[in-house]
């Protein structure tokens, strides 16, 4: 499963919402930071596509990953490039609850309060 999660992050970094949702269950619950949860694969695709359009680029660096029979915890850092070229790097923790090979509950614990502000 580690290879699949690594592929997921590569697809997120390519900012392709269609590739992103290919890892998700049809009935996924997706929660990104303090934003309201989104239910369903298509609603998640639309939310993620909107987020991708709000930034110029993104990259992830893995710190560690813990695998359990029906869940995965993934700790790392995310670097966001704003449209003006400035960057923000913040820590995150993702919790994936699995339904077979697909993610049915995807939670991202992150503080993006500084993403849309520049110093």
C-alpha atoms as a printed R data frame, in Angstrom:
    type eleno elety resid chain resno       x      y       z
1   ATOM     1    CA   UNK     A     1   0.000  0.000   0.000
2   ATOM     2    CA   UNK     A     2   2.951  2.334   0.564
3   ATOM     3    CA   UNK     A     3   3.601  2.497  -3.199
4   ATOM     4    CA   UNK     A     4  -0.022  3.457  -3.821
5   ATOM     5    CA   UNK     A     5   0.113  6.252  -1.226
6   ATOM     6    CA   UNK     A     6   3.381  7.537  -2.714
7   ATOM     7    CA   UNK     A     7   1.690  7.543  -6.153
8   ATOM     8    CA   UNK     A     8  -1.228  9.476  -4.643
9   ATOM     9    CA   UNK     A     9   1.115 12.207  -3.420
10  ATOM    10    CA   UNK     A    10   2.870 12.344  -6.803
11  ATOM    11    CA   UNK     A    11  -0.531 12.839  -8.441
12  ATOM    12    CA   UNK     A    12  -1.468 15.526  -5.916
13  ATOM    13    CA   UNK     A    13   1.796 17.309  -6.717
14  ATOM    14    CA   UNK     A    14   0.861 17.206 -10.421
15  ATOM    15    CA   UNK     A    15  -2.310 19.127  -9.414
16  ATOM    16    CA   UNK     A    16  -4.583 16.815 -11.415
17  ATOM    17    CA   UNK     A    17  -7.917 16.482  -9.602
18  ATOM    18    CA   UNK     A    18  -9.026 13.559 -11.786
19  ATOM    19    CA   UNK     A    19  -5.929 11.542 -10.874
20  ATOM    20    CA   UNK     A    20  -6.403 12.502  -7.225
21  ATOM    21    CA   UNK     A    21  -9.941 11.113  -6.997
22  ATOM    22    CA   UNK     A    22  -8.950  7.841  -8.676
23  ATOM    23    CA   UNK     A    23  -7.737  6.712  -5.214
24  ATOM    24    CA   UNK     A    24 -11.058  7.463  -3.528
25  ATOM    25    CA   UNK     A    25 -14.184  5.451  -2.821
26  ATOM    26    CA   UNK     A    26 -17.380  6.766  -4.476
27  ATOM    27    CA   UNK     A    27 -18.746  7.640  -1.023
28  ATOM    28    CA   UNK     A    28 -15.581  9.235   0.350
29  ATOM    29    CA   UNK     A    29 -15.671 11.845   3.093
30  ATOM    30    CA   UNK     A    30 -12.900 14.402   2.470
31  ATOM    31    CA   UNK     A    31 -11.859 16.931   5.110
32  ATOM    32    CA   UNK     A    32  -9.097 19.443   4.321
33  ATOM    33    CA   UNK     A    33  -7.889 21.441   7.317
34  ATOM    34    CA   UNK     A    34 -10.696 23.389   8.925
35  ATOM    35    CA   UNK     A    35 -12.860 23.439   5.764
36  ATOM    36    CA   UNK     A    36 -16.234 21.706   5.928
37  ATOM    37    CA   UNK     A    37 -16.155 18.031   4.966
38  ATOM    38    CA   UNK     A    38 -17.109 17.117   1.409
39  ATOM    39    CA   UNK     A    39 -19.036 13.921   0.700
40  ATOM    40    CA   UNK     A    40 -18.665 11.910  -2.515
41  ATOM    41    CA   UNK     A    41 -16.004 11.471  -5.155
42  ATOM    42    CA   UNK     A    42 -17.306 14.108  -7.596
43  ATOM    43    CA   UNK     A    43 -17.812 16.748  -4.881
44  ATOM    44    CA   UNK     A    44 -14.271 16.045  -3.678
45  ATOM    45    CA   UNK     A    45 -12.924 16.391  -7.235
46  ATOM    46    CA   UNK     A    46 -14.589 19.790  -7.584
47  ATOM    47    CA   UNK     A    47 -13.299 20.985  -4.181
48  ATOM    48    CA   UNK     A    48  -9.746 19.825  -4.874
49  ATOM    49    CA   UNK     A    49  -9.778 21.272  -8.403
50  ATOM    50    CA   UNK     A    50 -10.823 24.638  -6.961
51  ATOM    51    CA   UNK     A    51  -7.993 24.479  -4.436
52  ATOM    52    CA   UNK     A    52  -5.445 23.564  -7.122
53  ATOM    53    CA   UNK     A    53  -6.537 26.601  -9.158
54  ATOM    54    CA   UNK     A    54  -5.961 28.851  -6.131
55  ATOM    55    CA   UNK     A    55  -2.220 28.027  -6.061
56  ATOM    56    CA   UNK     A    56   0.591 27.839  -8.602
57  ATOM    57    CA   UNK     A    57   2.216 24.648  -7.303
58  ATOM    58    CA   UNK     A    58   2.493 22.117  -4.508
59  ATOM    59    CA   UNK     A    59   4.997 19.518  -3.349
60  ATOM    60    CA   UNK     A    60   5.040 17.056  -0.473
61  ATOM    61    CA   UNK     A    61   7.872 15.578   1.548
62  ATOM    62    CA   UNK     A    62   7.245 12.444   3.573
63  ATOM    63    CA   UNK     A    63   8.493 12.263   7.150
64  ATOM    64    CA   UNK     A    64   6.942  8.919   8.098
65  ATOM    65    CA   UNK     A    65   4.025  6.629   7.414
66  ATOM    66    CA   UNK     A    66   2.207  4.143   9.644
67  ATOM    67    CA   UNK     A    67   0.123  1.350   8.111
68  ATOM    68    CA   UNK     A    68  -2.706 -0.482   9.847
69  ATOM    69    CA   UNK     A    69  -5.103 -3.059   8.362
70  ATOM    70    CA   UNK     A    70  -7.795 -0.489   7.525
71  ATOM    71    CA   UNK     A    71  -6.011  2.842   7.893
72  ATOM    72    CA   UNK     A    72  -2.835  4.784   7.169
73  ATOM    73    CA   UNK     A    73  -1.289  7.782   8.907
74  ATOM    74    CA   UNK     A    74   1.041  9.883   6.763
75  ATOM    75    CA   UNK     A    75   3.146 12.701   8.246
76  ATOM    76    CA   UNK     A    76   5.038 15.197   6.145
77  ATOM    77    CA   UNK     A    77   5.470 18.743   4.966
78  ATOM    78    CA   UNK     A    78   3.649 20.516   2.138
79  ATOM    79    CA   UNK     A    79   5.234 23.335   0.179
80  ATOM    80    CA   UNK     A    80   2.801 25.608  -1.632
81  ATOM    81    CA   UNK     A    81   3.775 28.079  -4.327
82  ATOM    82    CA   UNK     A    82   1.443 31.041  -4.534
83  ATOM    83    CA   UNK     A    83   0.553 32.677  -7.839
84  ATOM    84    CA   UNK     A    84   2.944 35.528  -6.989
85  ATOM    85    CA   UNK     A    85   5.829 33.019  -6.720
86  ATOM    86    CA   UNK     A    86   6.218 33.118  -2.928
87  ATOM    87    CA   UNK     A    87   6.204 29.843  -1.002
88  ATOM    88    CA   UNK     A    88   4.821 28.486   2.245
89  ATOM    89    CA   UNK     A    89   5.914 25.182   3.819
90  ATOM    90    CA   UNK     A    90   3.835 23.679   6.618
91  ATOM    91    CA   UNK     A    91   3.634 20.338   8.431
92  ATOM    92    CA   UNK     A    92   0.636 18.052   7.929
93  ATOM    93    CA   UNK     A    93  -0.775 14.726   9.020
94  ATOM    94    CA   UNK     A    94  -3.148 12.767   6.800
95  ATOM    95    CA   UNK     A    95  -5.442 10.041   8.079
96  ATOM    96    CA   UNK     A    96  -6.707  7.596   5.462
97  ATOM    97    CA   UNK     A    97  -9.472  5.126   6.331
98  ATOM    98    CA   UNK     A    98  -9.625  2.391   3.721
99  ATOM    99    CA   UNK     A    99 -12.410  0.458   2.054
100 ATOM   100    CA   UNK     A   100 -10.346 -2.261   0.422
101 ATOM   101    CA   UNK     A   101  -7.825 -0.428  -1.770
102 ATOM   102    CA   UNK     A   102  -9.827  2.815  -1.878
103 ATOM   103    CA   UNK     A   103  -9.856  5.676   0.605
104 ATOM   104    CA   UNK     A   104 -13.309  6.122   2.146
105 ATOM   105    CA   UNK     A   105 -12.381  8.779   4.715
106 ATOM   106    CA   UNK     A   106  -9.556 11.240   3.993
107 ATOM   107    CA   UNK     A   107  -8.625 13.783   6.658
108 ATOM   108    CA   UNK     A   108  -5.846 16.350   6.291
109 ATOM   109    CA   UNK     A   109  -4.690 18.005   9.508
110 ATOM   110    CA   UNK     A   110  -2.905 21.188   8.423
111 ATOM   111    CA   UNK     A   111  -2.806 24.917   9.161
112 ATOM   112    CA   UNK     A   112  -3.071 26.890   5.919
113 ATOM   113    CA   UNK     A   113  -3.989 30.180   7.594
114 ATOM   114    CA   UNK     A   114  -0.911 31.856   6.038
115 ATOM   115    CA   UNK     A   115  -1.363 30.493   2.497
116 ATOM   116    CA   UNK     A   116  -3.371 33.393   1.103
117 ATOM   117    CA   UNK     A   117  -1.452 36.130   2.953
118 ATOM   118    CA   UNK     A   118   2.038 37.369   2.174
119 ATOM   119    CA   UNK     A   119   4.429 39.264   4.401
